[in-house]
């Protein structure tokens, strides 16, 4: 399971989701999966810029 599936839209939301991925049960449990969680990648220290929609 990947934390990115529900990470967030802003840099702040993404950083919060990364922290919660490893410290809380926000993302729940996948029943029947015996493996470890996928590690969340480091978030760059730069300000994250939202991308526009690709049409």
FINU-691724 format. One record per residue: y, z, x of N, C-alpha, C in turn. Coordinates in Angstrom, 2 decimals, padded with zeros to 5 digits, always signed. Example, Ala and Ser with C-alpha at 12.3 -4.5 7.8 and 13.67 -1.06 7.14 Angstrom:
residues 2
PT, -005.69, +007.80, +013.19, -004.50, +007.80, +012.30, -003.30, +007.80, +013.20 .
PT, -002.25, +007.08, +012.85, -001.06, +007.14, +013.67, +000.03, +007.87, +012.90 .
***
This chain:
residues 55
PT, -001.19, +000.00, +000.85, +000.00, +000.00, +000.00, +001.23, +000.00, +000.88 .
PT, +002.23, -000.70, +000.46, +003.45, -000.81, +001.26, +004.62, -000.11, +000.59 .
PT, +005.40, +000.63, +001.36, +006.58, +001.31, +000.84, +007.63, +000.32, +000.37 .
PT, +007.60, -000.90, +000.91, +008.63, -001.89, +000.58, +008.56, -002.36, -000.86 .
PT, +007.46, -002.16, -001.53, +007.34, -002.61, -002.91, +008.37, -001.97, -003.83 .
PT, +008.83, -000.79, -003.49, +009.78, -000.06, -004.34, +010.91, +000.55, -003.53 .
PT, +011.29, -000.08, -002.45, +012.23, +000.55, -001.51, +013.62, +000.77, -002.08 .
PT, +014.32, -000.25, -002.43, +015.68, -000.10, -002.91, +016.51, -001.33, -002.67 .
PT, +017.75, -001.27, -003.14, +018.64, -002.42, -003.03, +019.71, -002.23, -001.97 .
PT, +020.12, -001.01, -001.73, +021.18, -000.76, -000.76, +020.60, -000.11, +000.49 .
PT, +021.38, -000.11, +001.56, +020.92, +000.53, +002.78, +020.59, +002.00, +002.55 .
PT, +021.42, +002.68, +001.78, +021.18, +004.10, +001.48, +019.87, +004.28, +000.71 .
PT, +019.64, +003.45, -000.30, +018.39, +003.54, -001.08, +017.18, +003.26, -000.22 .
PT, +017.29, +002.29, +000.68, +016.17, +001.93, +001.55, +015.87, +003.08, +002.52 .
PT, +016.91, +003.68, +003.09, +016.69, +004.81, +004.00, +016.06, +006.00, +003.26 .
PT, +016.52, +006.26, +002.05, +015.97, +007.35, +001.24, +014.50, +007.06, +000.91 .
PT, +014.20, +005.84, +000.53, +012.82, +005.47, +000.20, +011.91, +005.62, +001.41 .
PT, +012.41, +005.23, +002.59, +011.60, +005.37, +003.80, +011.25, +006.82, +004.05 .
PT, +012.25, +007.69, +003.90, +012.02, +009.13, +004.09, +011.02, +009.66, +003.05 .
PT, +011.21, +009.27, +001.80, +010.32, +009.74, +000.73, +008.90, +009.20, +000.88 .
PT, +008.76, +008.02, +001.48, +007.43, +007.44, +001.68, +006.54, +008.38, +002.48 .
PT, +007.13, +009.05, +003.46, +006.33, +009.91, +004.34, +006.39, +011.39, +003.97 .
PT, +007.36, +011.80, +003.12, +007.52, +013.24, +002.87, +007.32, +013.66, +001.42 .
PT, +007.11, +012.73, +000.50, +006.98, +013.12, -000.90, +005.89, +012.30, -001.59 .
PT, +005.75, +012.55, -002.87, +004.75, +011.79, -003.65, +005.43, +010.79, -004.59 .
PT, +006.65, +010.38, -004.26, +007.39, +009.43, -005.11, +006.59, +008.17, -005.42 .
PT, +005.84, +007.68, -004.46, +005.15, +006.41, -004.63, +003.75, +006.56, -005.20 .
PT, +003.34, +007.79, -005.45, +002.06, +008.02, -006.10, +000.85, +007.77, -005.21 .
PT, -000.28, +007.68, -005.84, -001.57, +007.51, -005.16, -002.27, +006.28, -005.71 .
PT, -002.93, +005.55, -004.84, -003.72, +004.41, -005.28, -005.16, +004.89, -005.37 .
PT, -005.66, +004.99, -006.58, -007.02, +005.49, -006.79, -008.03, +004.47, -006.27 .
PT, -009.04, +004.97, -005.55, -010.07, +004.11, -005.01, -009.76, +003.55, -003.64 .
PT, -008.56, +003.84, -003.11, -008.19, +003.36, -001.77, -008.36, +004.51, -000.80 .
PT, -009.22, +004.32, +000.20, -009.53, +005.39, +001.15, -008.75, +005.28, +002.46 .
PT, -007.97, +004.25, +002.64, -007.26, +004.05, +003.90, -005.97, +004.86, +003.98 .
PT, -005.36, +004.81, +005.15, -004.08, +005.47, +005.37, -002.94, +004.64, +004.80 .
PT, -001.81, +005.30, +004.55, -000.62, +004.59, +004.12, -000.12, +003.70, +005.25 .
PT, +000.48, +002.58, +004.89, +001.13, +001.73, +005.87, +002.39, +002.44, +006.33 .
PT, +002.63, +002.51, +007.62, +003.85, +003.13, +008.12, +005.07, +002.30, +007.73 .
PT, +006.11, +002.99, +007.32, +007.37, +002.30, +007.02, +008.05, +001.96, +008.33 .
PT, +008.56, +000.74, +008.47, +009.23, +000.37, +009.72, +010.55, +001.13, +009.86 .
PT, +011.01, +001.22, +011.08, +012.31, +001.85, +011.33, +013.40, +001.03, +010.66 .
PT, +014.41, +001.71, +010.13, +015.56, +001.03, +009.55, +016.60, +000.92, +010.64 .
PT, +017.14, -000.27, +010.88, +018.12, -000.42, +011.96, +019.34, +000.46, +011.71 .
PT, +019.98, +000.95, +012.77, +021.14, +001.81, +012.61, +022.38, +001.07, +012.10 .
PT, +022.33, -000.23, +012.06, +023.47, -001.02, +011.57, +023.58, -000.93, +010.06 .
PT, +024.76, -001.22, +009.56, +024.97, -001.25, +008.11, +024.19, -002.43, +007.55 .
PT, +023.40, -002.19, +006.52, +022.61, -003.26, +005.92, +023.47, -004.02, +004.93 .
PT, +023.38, -005.33, +004.95, +024.18, -006.18, +004.08, +023.27, -006.80, +003.03 .
PT, +023.70, -006.70, +001.76, +022.91, -007.27, +000.68, +022.89, -008.79, +000.81 .
PT, +021.74, -009.37, +000.48, +021.59, -010.82, +000.51, +021.79, -011.33, -000.91 .
PT, +022.40, -012.50, -001.05, +022.57, -013.11, -002.35, +021.28, -013.72, -002.83 .
PT, +021.27, -014.07, -004.08, +020.09, -014.72, -004.65, +019.95, -016.13, -004.11 .
PT, +018.73, -016.51, -003.86, +018.44, -017.88, -003.44, +018.02, -018.63, -004.68 .
PT, +018.70, -019.71, -004.96, +018.37, -020.49, -006.17, +017.81, -021.82, -005.80 .
***
